[in-house]
């Protein structure tokens, strides 16, 4: 698809505001909506940018040029500007696009951005690829019916049910590669690994769609292949919408970082990005939000965002999952923390199974917090701290109730250094002698400093315990009669590097 193809979509009535034939021949790779003044970090080269011009203010003489500069730095293919907000495209924006060589197209008032986005992705996919060989097994009448349903914005469940009923094929379901059911009844046991690819499969391991027949029928296979091809626009549309939601969530996470120092702001700095994500904006009586952090070792941040969205979707609660400008993946969820943690524990095994090698999905669930900058930032800091839970996979705020839980989130290089700094003399002693002073110290602290119980546990005389403790104190320079020194040595024992 090239930029000029947009002018041929007669039902959308898109017009050329400025552009040369050479610029209209630019290839387009996708489409992204934004109303940020500087959206460069959220755009990809070759994309079409769709904006409602909410950011433009007549009094700001340089606003249009700043916006166009951001588009040029991102390498976008063209700008589509909606006329609904201001009635027409500002002359300053036309001049700015001319300056930076960005084709500018006008989207008339009354034309929904959703219809523009759908048509672009349908065109990118090949207008349903109606002439493809795989679709030959589908009768023309059914093919037209399915195309009309999808063009009208029908839900995947409605399209799939219509297809199964009209084609007389076995029951089918649509599911993501991560295992989330999109449409149709759940596949019966033992058939969850079967399926035909539907739409793009080049994203993360969690988002590609699969068409899963619930029974084997060799005669129906050509029809199922054709149906998978025809349903591709649904997957393309879902992929585009998910990308939009991730970008909007990224704006929210960036806003949270940017307003974190505004103590007592009541969430006003976050109200707009929260509302854009469909989350309660700190109004009286609104539900608190739970912060969740995620990462996948040795994988792009977008993979973790996709996995997090797949895991949270079945909660049926508002959430926003994305990646901020620093490449950190996180989510805010309007559900109780315990419910969020339980959902993630249930979802993680299937998501982890989609990863190979040393890639590991890690999740941290912070506490619930009011929708205000200070509390939400504190909750997010805790969630990121908890990314390494006791199992190395999921950590929750409930685990921060002990010294061991507190130390778990500290980088292992730091805890190992602390362990060595305090206990290296004991380690050296034990290496050169047949007596374990480290074991004696651990037993002594485990029994609250009781000489008798320590001696009983180690099967030695109580006088031997006294001797060893004095030796420990001499080597470490600590006094085990003091609470502070006991806490330091206990923490050092807990910081022992994993074997």
Protein Blocks (a to p, Z undefined) as FASTA:
>chain_A
ZZklmmmmmknopacfbdcfklmmpccfbdcddfbfblmlmpcehiacddehlmpcfklm
klmmmmmmmmmmnopabdcddfklnopacfklmmmmmmnopacddddehiafklmmmmmm
mmmnogoolmbmklmmpcfklmmmmmmmmmnopafklmmmmmmmmnopacdddddfkopa
fbdcdddehilmgccdehjfkbcfklpccdddfbdcfklmmmmmmmmmmmmmmmmmmmmm
mmmmmmmmmmmmmmmmmmmmmghklommmmmmmmmnopaehighiacddddddddehiaf
klmmmmmmmmmmmnopacdddddfkopacddddddfklmmmmmmmmmmmmmmmpghjbdc
ddddddddddbfklmmmmmmmmmmmmpcfkomaccfklmmcfklmmmmpcfklmmmmmmm
mmmmmmmmmmmpcbdfklmmmmmmmnnopaklmmmmnopafklmmmmmmmmmmmnopafk
bmklmmmmmmmmmmpccZZ
